[in-house]
Amino acid sequence: MADARVARIVTAATFVPAFPLCIAHGVLSHNPVPAVGLAPLAFSAAFAIFLLSRGAKTTTSSRKSQKQPEHGHHHHHVPTDPEVTGLSPSPPSPPSPASSVAGEGTGHDVEAAEPAEPSSHEPTHTAFLTHPIFVFLVDVGLAAALMVVLVFTWIRTRQSYSSDLAMLASYATMPLLINFSIHLFLATRAFIAGLALHGLIQWTAWQAVPPDCPHCGLRVRPESLPVIPWLQSVSAPKRLFPRISVAALRVPRPSLTSFKSPSSWGVVPSGWTWKTPAWLQPRPQYTSLFVSNDDRDDDVDDDAVETPHPRYRDDPDEPIATPSSAAAVVASPVVEAVVVGKKDKKGKNSSSPAIFGDDEAGWP
């Protein structure tokens, strides 16, 4: 964190030489750039002073809490000599490759990416302003604003023909360029530490080698992804956003006037009841075609309703009268069929009268 502290001090200090140089260039050249760059420079200096003051207060409070003894507790000296305790010191365990993936190589970047827990005496809005994600967004915004001012300054200076104004503009843009480089460096470092890119690269590299050591058989490949500080901050919104308590708004109910029933108006005399008109009452002679009288759920009095007609059925109630099987069958007369031969046909068809009888032959 020492390099971040020095970088914040430099961003606050660059405002001092930039103020007279930018004002002088704007007055002589009648050009708003790079004098407009004083706005992001002032905001950068104020934000740097705020972060430095909060860091100093946090360091002082942590030192006081460490020096202050706890009341009500007695500290006893516990012997650690192996000869007194009779215990042999255990050898230190070797660091696990899985644990070194997230922590090795990050150093103070991991500490800068971890969101600080707001203490009981620290306001929640202050903890929100010092959150690493918010600081990263501020650094990105300031770097973008300074780059816009620098680009427009270089374009306008190229079009001018005065060497004195060009030299003055170059001197005025030096604090802007230094401030831009610092904010870009801080934003890049916070992005790498917040997303644990170094640990993710190591975890990806471990996937290309066998998971177990070929010599000793120990597990060398990490089983899980490294811890991502920004992801933990987003998953815990209480640490990222301040606790806002809004009092519930109580809206008084409107006072309604007393409502009177129609009987009190004198329109309907007391003792009268509303009845359903006859044309609106259900007619059972039609409804009985679809539902039975037992399934009716209306409130019509059965005594007041006429006797319903019998239900419609496809089969007749009485069977059709058919002749009994014991009735006598009238026998029809049997007609004898006569077969006429060829001879008879020939005799009938001949025109000569019959000389011989029917049973005799016509020639000797």
Beta strands, then each sheet from edge to edge (+ up, - down):
end
